[in-house]
């Protein structure tokens, strides 16, 4: 089928990026500002309608009311003569809600309220509740399960976290997952839903960040993301559910990539990512027409960050209760992920990051990766707790490696007492290893050396001596970040250990005082996610976040 698009705007550009296989003859508008844009001819609507060499018109815009009136005044009818860009969105989904069914949400809590506030692309007909206490919720009828006599008339969205009892009930009614119902998590991860969030987002940030186009993180059980897990909450597909090309070139990844090239950054946590410090969103409709083409996703993930094995020789209080090494079924899964990485991902990687979870020198899985014949990246970044960064382990790791090697060590303390309390490790051994790392940096065997410090109540008073220690060692950077709750603390406990106010952004007065100390103004200091004291980087183009953050103070590393 051949189409023309009515509308020359950012929605149109986004649509063309996502649906580049459609046969689009040309673009049209009421008063075109140019004869061509984005590689397409542009015609006046009147001329396009008179020629009528198309099958259907696709209407694209944030607000289509005026365009619809224009078409209807000319006798054109929806579905027969014209359709909307949204009518194509479901083509991206693996799970599709049948159009001939009404949609019911199971649950009458906060998630159900949230779903009703979203642009879902369908209408909610009512709610189901196992323990119905009211007949109406959000002006919709509430049903008991036994009150529904024809289940196949409905499609169910389960909007409850602990859904075991609900799933059992749905099974008793012979309903099939995907075909008859899905969870709210699955709904909110559908490419069609994600696309609505970014294509109709009118925000605009003066920033070019291509990280999502070239970066892949593989973490526990084979799950993946296309940026730092701290900055982006949305997973891509699992490496066991789809092959490499299906993961990397999936509709979901394409939508995530779109959210960066259209500069909405709809799925980025702007309170965490340092790139957004002091950057405020503008309105894309007030910006001039962008005639340049969107950058596309690379053929393969060129930057690969691994964190699929939590095995570690320490038991830091922010992470776990005791030392943990994968065994049994967990170890089997770790090994399966490792084998898949070595076979299908490692050969194409230019920049390898080891490891976002666990300890790189304690994990047999990570050792298998960096010893593999397929491990030939140009650059390697080691993320370590430093306690095993000995001359022996370094020699074994670096032997035969031609890559530029960077080291980042998580320390979180400047004294033995605090280190033993927070990271539960041997501080004397760590100091010896840091002296060794310092020698490697001075000799050039390491091209970058950084020490990390997670700020919390236990250690914030040691931030100043930590910087001084870094200066003595000659590190490229001392990086501070606020503590996050990875499920280790209750909300009340976390409020006590965090040095940020309730908003998660404003430092408590004690921390603010430390941040204002002259030593904290050193060139090697990066306040990371503590935005109050973060040095604003006047940066507008970032090819990959991890490369950018290393070169800020480490100089030109990636050539």
C-alpha positions in Angstrom: 0.0 0.0 0.0 1.2 3.5 -0.8 0.8 6.4 1.6 1.3 10.1 1.8 1.8 11.8 5.2 -0.2 14.9 6.1 2.0 16.9 8.5 5.6 18.1 8.5 6.6 18.1 12.1 8.5 16.2 14.7 5.8 13.5 15.0 6.2 12.9 11.3 10.0 12.6 11.6 9.7 10.2 14.5 7.1 8.1 12.6 9.3 7.9 9.5 12.2 6.7 11.8 10.2 4.0 13.3 8.3 2.8 10.2 11.0 3.2 7.5 9.7 0.1 5.6 6.4 1.8 4.6 6.0 3.0 1.0 5.7 6.7 1.6 5.3 8.6 -1.7 5.8 12.1 -0.3 4.8 14.4 2.6 2.1 17.1 2.4 1.0 20.1 4.4 -1.3 23.0 4.2 1.5 25.6 3.5 4.8 23.7 3.1 7.9 25.6 4.2 10.2 23.6 1.9 10.0 21.5 -1.2 11.8 18.6 0.4 12.8 17.4 3.9 14.4 14.3 5.4 14.8 12.9 1.9 11.1 13.2 1.0 9.4 15.6 -1.4 6.8 17.9 0.2 3.6 19.0 -1.6 0.7 21.2 -0.8 -2.3 19.3 0.5 -4.6 20.6 -2.3 -2.2 19.4 -4.9 -1.8 16.0 -3.3 -5.6 15.5 -3.1 -6.0 16.5 -6.7 -3.3 14.1 -8.0 -4.6 11.2 -5.7 -1.9 8.7 -6.6 -1.9 7.3 -3.1 -4.0 4.6 -1.3 -4.3 6.4 2.1 -3.2 9.5 4.0 -1.4 9.1 7.3 -2.2 12.1 9.6 0.8 13.0 11.9 0.8 15.7 14.6 0.7 16.3 18.3 -2.8 17.7 17.9 -4.6 16.5 14.8 -7.9 18.2 15.2 -7.4 20.9 12.6 -6.0 18.5 10.1 -9.0 16.1 10.6 -11.4 19.0 10.1 -9.6 19.9 6.8 -9.9 16.4 5.5 -13.5 15.9 6.6 -14.5 19.2 4.9 -13.2 17.7 1.7 -15.3 14.6 2.1 -12.6 12.3 3.3 -13.5 9.6 5.9 -11.4 8.0 8.6 -10.1 4.5 7.9 -11.4 4.6 4.3 -9.3 7.6 3.1 -7.1 8.6 6.0 -5.7 7.0 9.2 -3.5 8.2 12.1 0.2 7.4 12.8 -1.0 5.6 16.0 -2.8 3.0 13.9 0.5 1.5 13.1 1.9 1.3 16.6 0.6 -2.1 17.5 2.5 -3.6 14.6 5.6 -3.3 16.8 4.1 -5.5 19.6 4.6 -9.2 20.3 1.4 -9.1 22.4 -1.7 -7.5 20.8 -5.0 -6.7 22.6 -7.7 -7.9 20.3 -9.8 -5.0 19.0 -13.0 -6.9 19.4 -12.6 -7.2 23.1 -13.3 -4.8 25.9 -10.4 -4.2 28.4 -10.8 -4.8 32.1 -8.2 -3.9 34.7 -7.8 -6.4 37.6 -7.2 -4.2 40.6 -8.5 -1.0 42.1 -5.3 0.4 43.6 -2.7 3.1 42.6 -1.4 1.2 39.6 -5.0 1.1 38.2 -5.3 4.9 38.7 -1.9 5.4 37.0 -3.0 3.3 33.9 -6.1 5.4 33.5 -4.0 8.5 33.4 -1.8 7.2 30.5 -2.2 7.3 26.7 -2.8 3.6 26.2 -4.4 3.6 22.8 -7.5 1.8 24.1 -10.4 2.5 26.4 -10.8 0.8 29.8 -14.3 -0.6 30.2 -14.2 -1.6 33.9 -12.4 -3.2 36.8 -12.2 -6.6 38.5 -11.6 -7.1 42.2 -11.4 -10.4 44.1 -12.5 -8.6 47.3 -14.9 -6.1 45.8 -15.8 -3.3 48.3 -17.5 -0.8 45.9 -19.5 -1.0 42.7 -17.7 1.9 41.0 -14.0 2.9 40.7 -12.7 5.9 38.7 -16.3 6.2 37.3 -16.1 2.6 35.9 -18.0 -0.5 37.1 -16.2 -3.0 39.4 -16.9 -6.7 38.9 -16.3 -9.8 41.0 -14.7 -12.6 38.9 -17.9 -14.7 39.3 -20.0 -11.9 37.9 -18.3 -12.2 34.5 -20.0 -14.9 32.5 -18.3 -14.4 29.1 -14.6 -14.0 29.7 -13.7 -14.1 26.0 -15.5 -10.7 25.6 -12.8 -9.1 27.6 -9.0 -8.7 27.8 -7.6 -8.4 31.3 -4.7 -6.2 32.5 -3.5 -7.4 35.9 -2.5 -4.3 37.8 -1.4 -5.9 41.0 2.2 -6.7 42.1 1.6 -9.9 44.0 -0.6 -11.5 41.3 -0.2 -15.2 42.2 -3.8 -15.6 43.4 -5.1 -13.7 40.4 -3.2 -15.8 37.9 -4.6 -18.9 39.5 -8.1 -17.5 39.2 -7.6 -16.6 35.5 -6.2 -20.1 34.9 -9.3 -21.6 36.4 -11.3 -19.7 33.8 -9.0 -21.2 31.2 -7.6 -17.9 30.2 -4.2 -17.9 28.5 -1.4 -15.5 29.2 -0.8 -13.1 26.3 -3.9 -14.3 24.5 -6.4 -13.3 27.2 -4.5 -11.3 29.7 -1.1 -9.6 30.5 0.5 -7.9 33.5 0.7 -4.2 33.8 4.5 -4.6 33.6 4.2 -6.2 30.2 1.7 -3.5 29.1 4.1 -0.7 30.1 6.9 -2.4 28.2 5.1 -2.8 24.9 6.8 -0.9 22.1 3.5 0.7 21.2 3.0 2.1 24.7 6.7 3.3 24.8 6.4 4.9 21.4 3.3 6.9 22.5 5.3 8.2 25.4 8.1 9.6 23.3 6.6 10.4 19.9 4.0 12.7 21.6 6.4 14.1 24.2 6.8 17.8 23.4 10.0 18.2 25.5 13.3 19.1 23.9 16.7 19.1 25.5 19.7 20.8 23.9 21.8 17.6 24.1 22.9 14.9 21.7 23.6 11.6 23.5 23.9 8.5 21.3 24.6 6.0 24.1 21.4 4.0 23.5 22.4 3.6 19.9 25.7 1.8 20.6 25.6 0.5 24.2 24.3 -2.7 25.7 24.3 -3.9 29.3 23.8 -7.6 30.1 23.0 -8.3 33.7 21.3 -10.9 35.9 19.6 -13.8 34.1 20.4 -12.4 30.7 18.3 -9.2 31.0 19.5 -6.2 29.0 19.4 -2.4 28.9 20.8 0.1 26.5 22.1 2.6 29.1 23.2 2.6 32.7 20.7 0.8 34.9 20.8 3.8 37.3 19.8 6.2 34.6 17.2 4.1 32.7 14.6 1.7 34.3 13.4 0.1 31.1 14.7 -3.4 30.1 15.2 -4.5 26.6 14.6 -8.2 25.6 16.3 -11.1 27.4 19.2 -12.7 25.5 17.6 -16.2 26.0 14.3 -15.1 24.5 15.7 -13.6 21.4 19.0 -13.8 19.5 21.5 -11.0 19.3 20.1 -9.3 16.3 16.5 -9.6 17.6 17.6 -8.0 20.9 19.7 -5.3 19.4 17.4 -4.4 16.5 14.1 -5.0 18.3 11.2 -2.5 18.0 11.6 -1.8 21.7 15.3 -0.8 21.3 14.4 1.3 18.3 11.8 3.2 20.4 14.4 3.7 23.2 16.9 5.0 20.6 14.2 7.3 19.1 13.8 8.9 22.6 17.4 10.1 22.4 17.6 11.1 18.7 14.4 13.1 19.0 15.9 14.7 22.1 13.0 14.1 24.4 15.0 11.7 26.5 11.6 10.4 27.6 12.9 7.4 29.5 16.0 8.9 31.1 16.1 9.7 34.8 17.1 13.4 34.6 17.6 13.5 38.4 20.4 10.9 38.2 22.2 11.3 34.9 24.9 14.0 35.2 24.3 15.0 31.6 21.1 16.7 32.6 22.5 18.9 35.4 21.4 22.5 34.8 19.6 21.5 31.6 15.9 22.4 31.4 13.4 21.1 28.8 12.2 23.4 26.1 9.1 22.9 23.8 10.0 21.3 20.5 7.2 23.2 18.8 9.0 26.4 19.5 12.2 25.1 17.9 13.0 25.6 14.3 12.5 22.7 11.9 15.3 20.2 12.2 16.2 19.1 8.7 19.0 16.6 9.6 18.4 12.9 9.6 18.2 10.9 12.8 21.3 8.8 13.7 20.5 5.1 13.6 21.4 2.2 15.9 24.8 0.6 15.2 25.0 -2.8 13.5 26.2 -4.4 16.7 26.5 -3.2 20.3 29.9 -1.6 20.2 30.0 -0.9 23.9 29.2 -3.9 26.1 28.8 -3.6 29.9 28.5 -6.9 31.8 27.1 -7.4 35.3 25.5 -10.9 35.2 27.4 -12.5 38.0 27.0 -11.2 41.6 29.8 -13.3 43.0 31.9 -11.2 45.2 34.5 -11.5 48.0 33.0 -8.6 50.0 29.7 -8.1 51.7 29.2 -4.3 51.5 26.3 -3.1 53.7 24.7 -1.2 50.7 24.6 -4.4 48.7 24.3 -7.7 50.6 24.3 -9.3 54.0 27.1 -11.8 53.4 29.7 -12.8 50.9 28.1 -14.5 48.0 29.3 -16.8 45.2 27.0 -18.2 42.6 26.3 -21.9 42.9 23.6 -24.4 41.9 21.0 -23.2 39.5 22.2 -19.6 39.8 25.7 -20.7 38.7 24.2 -22.7 35.8 22.4 -19.5 34.6 25.5 -17.4 35.0 27.5 -19.9 32.9 24.8 -19.9 30.2 24.8 -16.1 30.0 28.6 -16.2 29.9 28.6 -18.7 27.0 26.1 -16.6 25.1 28.1 -13.5 25.6 31.3 -15.1 24.4 29.7 -16.7 21.3 27.5 -13.9 20.1 28.4 -10.6 21.6 32.1 -10.5 22.5 33.5 -10.7 19.0 32.0 -7.4 17.9 32.7 -5.3 21.0 35.1 -2.3 20.8 34.7 -1.2 24.4 34.2 -3.8 27.2 33.2 -2.9 30.7 33.7 -5.5 33.4 31.8 -5.7 35.7 28.7 -3.9 36.9 27.8 -6.5 39.5 30.1 -8.7 41.7 33.9 -8.6 41.7 35.7 -9.0 38.4 38.7 -10.8 40.0 36.5 -13.1 42.1 34.2 -14.3 39.4 35.1 -17.4 37.3 32.5 -16.2 34.8 34.2 -12.8 34.2 37.6 -14.6 34.1 36.2 -16.9 31.3 35.2 -13.8 29.4 38.5 -11.8 29.6 40.5 -15.0 28.9 38.4 -16.0 25.9 40.0 -15.9 22.5 37.0 -13.8 21.3 37.9 -11.0 23.8 39.8 -8.5 21.6 38.3 -5.1 22.3 40.2 -1.9 21.7 39.3 -0.7 25.3 38.6 -2.4 28.6 37.3 -0.8 31.7 37.6 -2.8 35.0 35.2 -2.1 37.8 36.6 -3.6 41.0 36.5 -3.3 44.7 40.3 -3.3 44.6 41.0 -6.0 47.2 42.1 -8.5 44.6 43.9 -6.0 42.3 47.2 -7.6 43.1 50.3 -7.8 40.9 49.6 -11.5 40.3 46.0 -11.0 39.2 47.0 -8.0 37.1 49.7 -9.9 35.3 47.3 -12.8 34.6 44.6 -10.4 33.3 46.8 -8.1 31.2 48.9 -10.8 29.6 48.5 -10.7 25.8 46.0 -7.8 25.9 46.5 -5.0 23.4 43.6 -2.9 24.6 43.8 0.3 26.5 42.8 -0.6 30.1 41.0 1.6 32.6 40.5 0.9 36.3 37.6 2.1 38.5 37.7 1.1 42.2 34.8 1.4 44.6 36.2 2.3 48.0 33.6 4.4 50.0 36.0 5.2 52.9 39.3 6.8 53.8 40.0 5.0 57.1 40.3 1.4 58.1 37.4 1.6 60.7 34.9 3.0 58.2 36.0 0.7 55.4 35.6 -2.4 57.7 32.2 -1.2 58.7 30.9 -0.3 55.2 32.7 -2.7 52.8 33.8 -5.3 55.4 37.1 -5.8 53.7 40.9 -5.6 54.5 41.8 -1.9 54.2 45.6 -2.6 54.5 45.4 -4.9 51.5 43.3 -2.3 49.6 45.9 0.4 50.2 48.7 -1.8 48.9 46.7 -2.5 45.8 45.9 1.1 45.3 49.6 2.0 45.5 50.2 -0.7 42.9 47.5 0.8 40.6 49.0 4.2 41.1 52.4 2.8 39.8 50.6 1.2 36.8 48.9 4.6 36.0 52.3 6.4 36.1 53.9 3.9 33.9 51.1 4.0 31.4 50.0 0.4 31.8 46.7 1.8 33.0 45.5 4.7 30.8 43.0 5.8 33.5 42.5 5.3 37.3 39.5 6.4 39.3 38.3 5.8 42.8 34.5 5.8 43.7 32.8 6.9 46.9 29.1 6.2 47.6 28.1 9.0 50.0 26.1 8.0 53.1 25.8 8.8 56.8 28.5 6.4 57.7 31.2 8.0 55.6 30.4 11.5 54.4 32.8 13.0 56.9 35.6 11.2 55.1 35.0 12.8 51.7 37.7 15.4 52.2 40.5 12.9 53.2 39.4 10.6 50.4 40.1 13.4 47.9 43.4 14.0 49.5 44.2 10.3 49.2 43.3 10.4 45.6 45.6 13.3 45.1 48.5 11.4 46.7 47.9 8.4 44.4 47.7 10.6 41.3 44.3 9.3 40.3 42.6 10.8 37.3 39.3 11.2 39.1 37.6 10.8 42.5 33.9 10.2 41.8 31.1 10.7 44.4 27.6 9.5 44.1 24.6 9.5 46.4 23.6 6.2 48.0 20.6 4.4 46.3 18.3 1.9 47.8 18.6 -1.4 45.9 16.2 -3.1 48.2 18.7 -3.4 51.0 16.9 -0.9 53.3 13.3 -0.2 54.4 12.2 3.3 53.4 12.7 4.4 57.0 16.2 2.9 57.2 17.1 4.5 53.9 16.0 8.0 55.0 18.3 7.5 58.0 21.4 6.5 56.0 21.0 8.8 53.0 22.6 12.2 53.1 20.0 13.7 50.8 16.7 15.3 51.8 13.4 13.6 51.1 13.3 14.9 47.5 16.4 12.9 46.8 18.2 15.9 45.2 18.9 18.4 48.0 21.9 17.6 50.2 21.4 17.6 54.0 23.1 20.6 55.6 26.0 18.5 56.9 26.8 17.2 53.5 26.4 20.6 51.9 29.0 22.0 54.3 31.5 19.2 53.3 30.8 19.8 49.6 31.8 23.5 50.0 35.2 22.7 51.5 38.1 24.0 49.3 39.5 20.4 48.8 36.3 19.4 47.2 36.9 22.0 44.4 39.9 20.0 43.2 40.0 19.3 39.5 40.0 15.6 40.1 36.7 15.7 42.0 33.4 14.7 40.2 30.3 15.0 42.3 28.4 12.6 40.0 24.8 12.2 41.0 25.0 14.8 43.8 23.7 17.5 41.6 24.0 20.3 44.1 27.8 20.4 43.9 28.2 18.8 40.5 30.4 20.9 38.2 28.3 21.7 35.2 29.7 20.3 32.0 29.0 22.5 29.0 28.6 19.5 26.8 26.0 19.1 24.0 27.4 16.0 22.1 28.1 12.7 23.7 28.7 9.6 21.6 28.7 7.2 24.6 28.1 8.2 28.3 30.8 5.9 29.6 33.4 7.2 27.2 32.5 10.8 28.0 32.7 10.4 31.7 36.2 8.8 31.5 37.5 11.5 29.1 36.3 14.4 31.2 39.3 14.0 33.5 41.3 11.2 31.9 42.1 13.1 28.7 41.7 11.6 25.2 41.4 7.9 25.6 39.0 6.7 22.8 40.5 7.4 19.4 
